[in-house]
Amino acid sequence: MNLQKLNAAIGQYKSFLKSNRRHDPYWKWESLKIFQENWDIETAGFRNMFDRSLQNSQTRRLWKRENYAPKEMMLKFIGMNSEFVRYSFQDLFNEKKDIEGRVDRFVFYCDELLKEYKEKNPLTIENRHFHDDNYEMVSVYLAFRYPDIYAPYNFGIFKDFLKILGSLDVPKINDVGRYFKIMRTVDKFLKKDEEIFELHKKRLNGNVHFAGETLLVVEDFCRVVVGI
């Protein structure tokens, strides 16, 4: 990234927040708070816990859109083989292991669960688990479990962001590990401008929104930079 372009973008982002008071990405902060308060990998009632962990009072767009239903499929997988799903999440959230390996294994585990589900339900119309190699939903799990070191991932936004900031090495294929590293780096630059975080904090409701350290600010910055 070009440092001059990055700093210019940070200045533009601050101006954007000041002049767009209706800018509202905070439904993500609500879902993050709900996840943090409900996630318990060891619980006996794993299916109900998972369902409670992914909730929002405004929208379900992170896990439910047209032709996109990762939460629904994961609930089916848990109903079929809860202990294997539990193991899959334990592995995904194991910070002692390499992140690229974890996300790829999680996708592989979901592939295996889908095969098992279709074998047990031969008449099902389900042919996707939606936790595929775009890593979108997998990154949401990571961002909600460890909000200070991971952010929701969108490959198209990531590419456009790097192009706008003058990167000479824009990935041609998914590179979620690099994305997380760059988000943490950008976070350090954003934090040099304390006013940006104050603008966000003023809009957060402590009863509804997560108030701790989170890279959701950086993800919002990326989306504003690329115009989404």
Secondary structure, DSSP 8 states (H G I E B T S, - for coil): --HHHHHHHHHHHHHHHHH-TT---THHHHHHHHHHHH--TT-S-HHHHHHHHS--SS--TTT-BTTB-HHHHHHHHHHHHHHHHHHHHHHHT-TTS-HHHHHHHHHHHHHHHHHHHHHH-TT------S-STT-HHHHHHHHHHSTTT-----HHHHHHHHHHTT-S---SS--HHHHHHHHHHHHHHHTT-HHHHHHHHTT--TTTS--S--THHHHHHHHHHHT-
